[in-house]
Amino acid sequence: MTMARATGRSTAPAEQPVSKSQVIMNEMVLPNDANALGNVLGGHVMHLMDMCAAMAAMRHCRRVVVTASVDQLSFHHPVKVGELMSLKSSVNYTDRTSMEVGIRVEAEHPLTGERRHTSSAYFTFVALDEQGRPTPVPKVAPQSEVEQRRFRAARKRRAARLALREEIARADGETG
Ligand SMILES: CC(C)(COP(=O)(O)OP(=O)(O)OC[C@H]1O[C@@H](n2cnc3c(N)ncnc32)[C@H](O)[C@@H]1OP(=O)(O)O)[C@@H](O)C(=O)NCCC(=O)NCCS
């Protein structure tokens, strides 16, 4: 795909099911990506999460997207050199030009197949038009009970983020 095609008019319909945005990415952890303990570096995991989440956002809106913010990024367990990492992402929620993408990372032992949940986060992406300005995205249509629960939770996170921003701006105004 050329960049000219990528920055052209969006081909997405006005509304999309969550399933249209789903991405699964698999990686093997190599020594170059690890610290002296043989655990994968947090920054490497964050890079992979950003890529996997961005692909879900692009699949949803068929636009160039930029990462606007990341919420609740957590590392529950380390991932070891030689393990497989599986990243799954999909769009949880959309507003006018922004989309929240949820992402979950699991580590898998290559010999036993045993898996554990190692990281998760919520990325907000903004879709850009041909001039690099924020542009409207299709609405996401959650269908299953899980998708509807994620949609409601994402809407609350957005409301909380905006409320916090207003509260800080108000407090800054009061203190000069
Ligand atoms: C994200 C960005 C495009 C927003 O531009 P802006 O001029 O502030 O645009 P607006 O104020 O019109 O907001 C556009 C949307 O972005 C959302 N947004 C802006 N800043 C945000 C933030 N920090 N977190 C989450 N959403 C944000 C707004 O809520 C709005 O969403 P909505 O249309 O769904 O309501 C701009 O800040 C930007 O380009 N940031 C850098 C992105 C980047 O380079 N990312 C890679 C990091 S290295």
PDBQT file of the ligand as one rigid body, heavy atoms in Angstrom, charges set to zero:
ROOT
HETATM    1  C1  LIG A 201      -4.143  14.096  18.816  1.00  0.00    +0.000 C 
HETATM    2  C2  LIG A 201      -4.205  15.409  18.038  1.00  0.00    +0.000 C 
HETATM    3  C3  LIG A 201      -4.369  15.112  16.532  1.00  0.00    +0.000 C 
HETATM    4  C4  LIG A 201      -5.438  16.189  18.527  1.00  0.00    +0.000 C 
HETATM    5  O1  LIG A 201      -5.425  17.399  17.858  1.00  0.00    +0.000 OA
HETATM    6  P1  LIG A 201      -6.252  18.679  18.433  1.00  0.00    +0.000 P 
HETATM    7  O2  LIG A 201      -5.943  19.837  17.585  1.00  0.00    +0.000 OA
HETATM    8  O3  LIG A 201      -6.063  18.756  19.903  1.00  0.00    +0.000 OA
HETATM    9  O4  LIG A 201      -7.712  18.257  18.062  1.00  0.00    +0.000 OA
HETATM   10  P2  LIG A 201      -9.067  18.521  18.796  1.00  0.00    +0.000 P 
HETATM   11  O5  LIG A 201      -8.952  19.376  20.032  1.00  0.00    +0.000 OA
HETATM   12  O6  LIG A 201     -10.002  18.952  17.714  1.00  0.00    +0.000 OA
HETATM   13  O7  LIG A 201      -9.460  17.058  19.271  1.00  0.00    +0.000 OA
HETATM   14  C5  LIG A 201      -9.660  16.030  18.305  1.00  0.00    +0.000 C 
HETATM   15  C6  LIG A 201      -9.953  14.755  19.058  1.00  0.00    +0.000 C 
HETATM   16  O8  LIG A 201      -8.785  14.359  19.748  1.00  0.00    +0.000 OA
HETATM   17  C7  LIG A 201      -9.122  14.034  21.067  1.00  0.00    +0.000 C 
HETATM   18  N1  LIG A 201      -7.955  14.293  21.884  1.00  0.00    +0.000 N 
HETATM   19  C8  LIG A 201      -7.140  15.372  21.852  1.00  0.00    +0.000 A 
HETATM   20  N2  LIG A 201      -6.167  15.248  22.774  1.00  0.00    +0.000 NA
HETATM   21  C9  LIG A 201      -6.375  14.065  23.392  1.00  0.00    +0.000 A 
HETATM   22  C10 LIG A 201      -5.713  13.360  24.426  1.00  0.00    +0.000 A 
HETATM   23  N3  LIG A 201      -4.635  13.853  25.038  1.00  0.00    +0.000 N 
HETATM   24  N4  LIG A 201      -6.206  12.184  24.801  1.00  0.00    +0.000 NA
HETATM   25  C11 LIG A 201      -7.288  11.645  24.209  1.00  0.00    +0.000 A 
HETATM   26  N5  LIG A 201      -7.971  12.255  23.206  1.00  0.00    +0.000 NA
HETATM   27  C12 LIG A 201      -7.509  13.452  22.819  1.00  0.00    +0.000 A 
HETATM   28  C13 LIG A 201     -10.279  14.953  21.397  1.00  0.00    +0.000 C 
HETATM   29  O9  LIG A 201     -11.035  14.469  22.487  1.00  0.00    +0.000 OA
HETATM   30  C14 LIG A 201     -11.043  14.896  20.106  1.00  0.00    +0.000 C 
HETATM   31  O10 LIG A 201     -11.809  13.687  20.074  1.00  0.00    +0.000 OA
HETATM   32  P3  LIG A 201     -13.341  13.679  19.521  1.00  0.00    +0.000 P 
HETATM   33  O11 LIG A 201     -13.357  14.391  18.207  1.00  0.00    +0.000 OA
HETATM   34  O12 LIG A 201     -13.650  12.225  19.358  1.00  0.00    +0.000 OA
HETATM   35  O13 LIG A 201     -14.175  14.354  20.561  1.00  0.00    +0.000 OA
HETATM   36  C15 LIG A 201      -2.922  16.304  18.238  1.00  0.00    +0.000 C 
HETATM   37  O14 LIG A 201      -2.834  16.642  19.612  1.00  0.00    +0.000 OA
HETATM   38  C16 LIG A 201      -1.661  15.599  17.800  1.00  0.00    +0.000 C 
HETATM   39  O15 LIG A 201      -1.340  15.566  16.625  1.00  0.00    +0.000 OA
HETATM   40  N6  LIG A 201      -0.905  15.043  18.753  1.00  0.00    +0.000 N 
HETATM   41  C17 LIG A 201       0.330  14.347  18.442  1.00  0.00    +0.000 C 
HETATM   42  C18 LIG A 201       0.031  12.911  18.006  1.00  0.00    +0.000 C 
HETATM   43  C19 LIG A 201       1.304  12.125  17.810  1.00  0.00    +0.000 C 
HETATM   44  O16 LIG A 201       2.240  12.608  17.211  1.00  0.00    +0.000 OA
HETATM   45  N7  LIG A 201       1.323  10.903  18.336  1.00  0.00    +0.000 N 
HETATM   46  C20 LIG A 201       2.493  10.090  18.351  1.00  0.00    +0.000 C 
HETATM   47  C21 LIG A 201       3.216  10.335  19.624  1.00  0.00    +0.000 C 
HETATM   48  S1  LIG A 201       4.935  10.309  19.451  1.00  0.00    +0.000 SA
ENDROOT
TORSDOF 0
